[in-house]
Amino acid sequence: MILKNVRVETRIDTKTNCYIIEDEETKETMVIDPGGEVDKIVELLDILKADLKYIYLTHCHVDHISGVKELKERKGGDILIHRDDADGLHDTSINLREYVGLMPEDLEADSRVDDNDLVHVGQLEFRVIHTPGHTKGGSSLYCEQKGLLFSGDTLFKGTWGRTDLPTSSFEDIIKSISNKLLVLPDDTIVYPGHGQSTKIIDEEPLYYNLKPSEEN
């Protein structure tokens, strides 16, 4: 497996981790969260002689999806996103394009994924983990073969994603992390949507005393 992290400038004055994953034998490739600077992403895909199969979106926010349309036009690939965030691709009040002063964009998913769906890229297998909280349709991708987790804006090194945005929930994000991500093997490497990578074992202590209410 070839794994590249391309830190791209986005429309909200922050850098997003865009990941390129290639199966070395078949050259099948997946791009996760192309939030901008498509030229940079395409250049690396060309160097890798990549056959772009999927554009996977961990959630629908503008800093993760702004390069999707151009990337698909130039390199192909099916757009995948959890079904609960699919409408957010074109709803500016959810994807935050309206908030940052951008016009709406006609963007639709090719396929809507669900919890525990499997995504295959060559011989690599990724399991979709629905991790609501940052958005209601936020998701992570777990590759058991390689011990890797792509957590989007759910789990970061030393913290979690914002929960003061449309469709977000603090209670949900803590449940997602505690019940779905921290149960993965301790040595799983976590590649988040922003910032540095980490490991599950290094994040566990932060959540020991964060027990979301079971009411409602």
Protein Blocks (a to p, Z undefined) as FASTA:
>chain_A
ZZdddddddfkopacdddddddfklopacdehiabjkllmmmmmmmnopacfbdcdfbfc
fklmmmmmmmmmmngpaddddfklmmmmmmmklnommmnopacdddddfbdcdehiacde
hjbccdddddehjbmkbccdddfknopacekjmbcghiacdfkbghiafklmmmmmmmmm
mmpcfklccddfehjdddfklmmmmmmmmccdfeZZ
